[in-house]
């Protein structure tokens, strides 16, 4: 993969305008791909925390006799803070750099997960897993992937977005079978320690290998022209809020936020949190149910990367409508498929649903970029906040519905109907006239 640079560019050092730097280099394999690889590994390492909540519900209920609604509330706090932190994290990356923000976030995730080992009360679960892990994971949210993609890539943005989004599913694939085995055979505490160690193990990779901007290594972004590194942007919180108020005056923002809230409700909030206990209610072993979630992760990688490829070639809003419609249909059938053993129809659901798990992310990021330009990473952070608020509401409502009705069925049906509404909302998003994308380089 070669990179075409601008030979006329002659950047100068910010602190010495009269002393020119050497011309930007033209490496055989562009450094952007190495940055993307480090980002991929980082997201995989941080994804361990996302694999655990669904596995904790039954063990915590059995040991502490906390209601599923109480445990679901802690998970909902985690999911809500994950989303609400994201836009501020994107602005903090502009202020302090990607490396510093991500390294601190991973450390906070590790601390929160490790402290749960010594908890004895429900409020401690809310504080450690809900608040600390929520804040840390929010700073590692998809806004991280969006920021890296926006800075390092001009060509292949949709594909790279798909690959980095799939990293979360890859982390789920790597950790979920291990964590479910630990919970089943050794209890939930070793699983929580494993999550903490996984987050800490990634910190050296971030600090030593990740770079904030192509100009740090005298390169142009992949597929684009060289540009000097912008000065740090002060007032990160003020900028995040200012961008929110500016975007909130436009219709596409509310449609994107609404569809993504339903996306979060029908994935992280519902399936990732409640699929394992729901399957266990029907007699399926926890390890088997966790294995099915891991298989969702396998096909999510395929579906999300394919979605990134489609996003580079087809209209994003139509892709969103198709994705939400197909997801809604699959969720309406799920209550009829749950059984003590894994049968072919359930396998078909897992494959079909897995291909659609977060396929919505690349076209959503593309629409944010199309409508909001340089502010798109922060706008996507706020859209992601709505995703996590939707996930948080369903995480709590799902546990409450199970306590009240003795079944999750009503939540599956409601989520299917919401996905149908999201498909219609996606089609309403207006189109903008944008310049033709930069030609892909090889």
N, C-alpha and C positions, 0 to 999 in steps of 0.2 A: 504494500500500500504506500504509494508515494504521495508527496505533498507538494502542491504548487504554491510557491511563495511569491510575494511581490518584490521583484529585484530592485524596484525604485525606492523601496522603503529603506530609510536610514535612521533607525531609532537612536535616541540618545538617552543617557542615564538621567533619571529624574533629578538627581542632586548635582549634576554637572552638565548643563545643556550645551557647553561648547566642546565636549569630548564625545565623539561618536562611538557607539558600540559596533562590534563586527556585524555584518549583515546577517539577517536571520538564516539559520541553517536549513538544509533540505535533507532530512534523514530518510533512510531507505524505508523504515517503518516508522510512521509518525508517532511521536511521544503521546499523542492523545489516546491511542489505543492502550498504552501501558497505564495511563491514568484511569481509563475506563475499567481495565482489569483490576486495579487496586480498589476502585470503588465497588466493583462487583464482589470481591472477596470481603470487603468491609461490611457490605450489606448482608452477605451470607452469615458472617460472624455475629452480627447484631440480630439476625432473624431468629436466633434461638429463643429469645424472650417471647416472640409471637407464637411459638409452638406450644407454650406451656399452659396458658389459661384454661383451655378446654380440658386438659388433663388434671387440673387442680380441683375442679368442682366437686367430684365425688370424694376424693381423699380428705379435703378440708371439711366437707359436710360430715363425713364419718368420724373424723378425729375431734373436731371442735363443736359439732352439732350446730354449725351456722347454717341458716337457710340458704337455698340456692339463690334467692333474691339478694341476700346480703353479699354473697360471693360475686354475683353478677354485677352488683353495684360497684365493687372494687375494680372489676374488669372494665366497667363503663367509665370510671374516672380515668383509668389508664388510657382507654381509647380516646376519650374527649381531650385530655391533655396532649396526647400524641398529635392530634390534629391542630389544636389551638396554639401549640408551640411552633408548628412548622413555618408559618409566615415570618415570625420573629427570628427563627433560626436562619432562614434565607437572608434576611437583612443583616444578621450578625455575621454571616459568612462574607458579606460584602464589606463589613467593617473590620473584622479581625482575621479573616481568612478561613478557608475550608478546614485546613488541618487542625487548627486550634479548637474550633467549634466541635468537630467530630470526635477528637480525642477526649475532650471533656465529657461529651455526651456518652461515649462508651464507658467511661469511668463511673458516671452517675448510674447507668444501667446496672453495672456490676455491683455497685454498693446497694442499690435498692433490692436486687434479687438476693444478695447474700444476707441482708438483714432479715428477710422473711424467715430464715431458718430459726431465729430466736423469738418469733412473735407468739403471743399468747391470747391476743384479743383481736376482734374484727377490725377495730379502728387502725391497728398496726398494719393489717393487710391493705387497707385503703391508703395508708401513708406510704408504706414501702413499695408495694407493687403498683398501686394506683398512681400516687403522686411522683415518686422518684423515678420509677421505670417509665412512667408516662412522659415526664419531662425529658428524660434522656433519649427515649425512643423518638419523641417528637422532633428533636434536633437532628435525628438520623433519618427523618422521614423522606418521602419521595421528593421533597424540595431539594434534598441533597443531590439526588440523581438529576433533577431538572437543572440545578445550578452547574453541575459538572458538564452536562450536555450543552447548555447554552454557552459556556465559556470555551470549551475545547473543540466543539464541532460546529461546522456550518453545513457540510454535506453529511448525509447518513444520520441526521438527528433522530428521525423516527425509529430507525433500526436500533440505534444505541439506547434510546429511551426504552424500547422494548426489552433489550438485553438487561439493562440495569434494573428495570422493574421486575423481571423474572428472577433476579438474584434473591429477592425475598422468598419466593417460592422454592428456590434451590436450597436456601437455608432451612426452610420447613422440611424439605425432603431429607436433608442431612441429619437434622436433629430430632425430628418427631419420632421415628422408630426407636432411637436411643432413649429419648426422654420417657416414652411410654413404657419401655422395658424397665427403666429405673424406677418409675412410679409403681409399676405392677410388682416388682420383685424386692425393691429396697426402700420404698416410700418416696414421698414428694420432696423431702429435704435434699437428698443427693441430686435430684433433678434441678432444684433451684441453684445449687452450688455449680453445677455444670453450666447453666446459663451465665452465671457470673464469670466463670473462667473463660468461656467462649468470647464474651465481650472484651475482657482484658487482653486476650491473646491477639486481638486485631489491632490494638493501639500502636504497637511498634511499626506495623505495616503502614498505618496512616501517617505516622510522624516522619518516617524515613523515606517513603516512596511517593506520597501524594504531593502534588504541587497545585497551588491556588490558581495559576493563570498561565497560559502559553508564553506570555512575555517573560515569565520567571526563568525560562530556559531558552529565550530568544527565538521563539517559534511563532508562526501564525497558527490560528486554529485550523483543524483539519478541514480542507475544502474552502478556506477563506484567506483573506489578506491579513498581513501582520498589523497589529494595533498595539500601542503601548499599554502597559498595565494601568488601569484607572486608579486614581487615588482612593484610599479607604473612605467609605461613606459614613460620616458621623451620624449619630441619632438614629440607630437602627430601629428602635421601637417606634419613634415618631414616623419614620419612613414607612414601616409596615402598616401603621394605622392610616397614614395619608394615602397610600396606595389602595387600601381597602375602601376608604370613602370615595376615592375617585372611581374605582371599578364598580362600586355599588350603585352608581348613577347610570349604569348601563344594563340593558336587558340581558345580554349574553352571560354576564356574571351570575345572575340569579338562576338562569337556566342550567348553567354548568354546575353551580353549587347544589341545586336541587337534584339533578341527575346523579351527582357524585355522592350526595347524602344517601340516596337509595342504593348506590353501589356499595357503600360501606355497610349499610343495614343488611344487605343480602349476602355479604361475604364475611368480613371480619366479625361483625356483630352477631351474625346468626350461625353460619356454618362453622367458622373457625372456633367459636366459643361453645356452641351447643350441639354440634353434630355428634361428638363422642358420647356425651351423656344421653342424647336422644336415642342413638343406636343401642347403647347399653340398656336403656329402658325396654327395648324389644328383645333383649337376651343376647345381643352381640357382645363378645369379649372386648374389653377396652383396647387390648393390643391390636385386634382385628380392625376396630373402628379407626384407631390412630393410623394403622397402615393404609386404610382407604384415604384418609386425609393426606398422607404422604404421596399417594398416587395422584391425587389432585394436584399436588405440587409438581409432579413430573410433567403432567400435561399442561399445567399453567406455564411452564417454561416455554414449551412449544407454542402455545397459543399466544403468549405475550410477545414473543419475538416475531411471530407471524403477523401479529397486529401492528407492530412497529413497521414491518415491511409494507403492509397494506396502507398504513398511514402516509407513507412517502408517496403513494400512488393513487389513492382514492380519497374521496371527500370524507372528512373526519366525522361530520355530524351524521351522515348516513351509516357509517360504521358503528357509531354509538347506538343508533336506533336498532340495528340488527343485533348487536351484542346484548342489549337489555331485553329485547323481545325473546331471544333464545334462552336467556337465563331465567326469565319469568316462567316460561313453559316448563323448564326442567324442575324448578322448585315446586310447581303445582303437582307434579307426579311423585315427588320424594316420599310423602307420607305412606304411599302405597307400596314402596320398595323396601322400607325398613323391616328387617327380619332377623332372627337369631343367627343365620348363616349368610354368607355372601353369595348371591345368586347372579346370573348373567345380566338381568335388568339393572341391578345395582351397579355392576361394573360399567355398564353403558352410561348410566347417570354420572358416575365418577369421571369417566373420560370426557363426556360431553360438557359437564359443568367445569371440569378442570381447564379445558381449552378456553373457557370464557371467564375464568376467575378474576384476573386483573387485566384482561385484554382492553378494558376501557381506558387504561391510563395513557397509552401513547396518543390516541386521538384527543383526549381531554387536554393533555399538555400542548398538543399542536394547536388546538382551538384557543387556548390561553395565549400562546405565542402569536397567533394570527391577529387576535383582537387587542393585545396589551403590550406587544413589543418588548422593550427592555425591562418592563416591570413584570413580565410574564411569570418569572420564577416565584415572586412574592404573591402575585395573584393566584398562581396555582397552590401556593401554601395556604391561602384562605379557602380555596376550593377544597383542598385536602382537609382543612379543618371541618368543613361541612360533612365530608366523607366520614370522619371519625365521630362527629356528633351523631350522625345517623347510626353508625356502628354502636356507639355507646348506648343510645336509646334502646336498640334491639337487644343488646347484651343484657341490659337490665330487664326489659320487658319479657325476653325469652325465659329468664329464670323465674320471674314473677308468674308468667303464664303456666309454667310447669308446676309451681307451688299451688296455684289456684285450680287449674283444670286437670292436673295430673298427666298432661300430655303437651307436646310441642306442636301439635297439628295446626292449630289456629295461626301460629306464627309463620309456619311454612306457607300457608295459603295467602296470608296477608302480604308476605314478601313477594310472592309471585305477582300479585295484583299491583304492588308498587313498581315492580320492574316494567310492567306494561305501561304505566304512567310515565316512567323515565324514558321509554322508547319514543313516546309522543313528544315529550319535552325536547328531546335531542333534535327532532326534526324541525322544531320551531326556531332553533338558534339561527340567526341571520348569517348570511355569508358576507365576506369582505373581499375586496379586490386586493390581491397581494401579488408581489413580484414573483416571477418564476423561481423555483428553488435552484440553488447552485448545482451544477452538474456533479454527479458522484465521481470521485477519483478512485483509482485502483492502486 
